[in-house]
Amino acid sequence: MALRFLGIWPNTPSDESPTIWLDEATGDLIIQSWKADEATIREAQAVGSVPGHTTDIPPHETVIRLPANMLQFIPRPDGATGSASPRT
């Protein structure tokens, strides 16, 4: 797996910050972020997705809350992303 760093929460403290990487082999996004709280999960389950699709969350999945300011780091079809340097 070849991950490429895309971005981290701007002005982040030294840890516990949303971060996004790109798996260059698959195009998958790898996202570290805050777990959604129970109220958010219940609301997502109430809204659902497609008819007949379960709203249960399998043990190997989770629901995260990605802050809106992190959207700038998600690659667009033109290949562009925002930029931010990791803090050391």
Secondary structure by P-SEA (a helix, b strand, c coil): cbbbbccccccccccbbbbbbbcccccbbbbbcccccaaaaaaaaaacccccccccccccbbbbbbcccccccccccccbbbbbbbcc
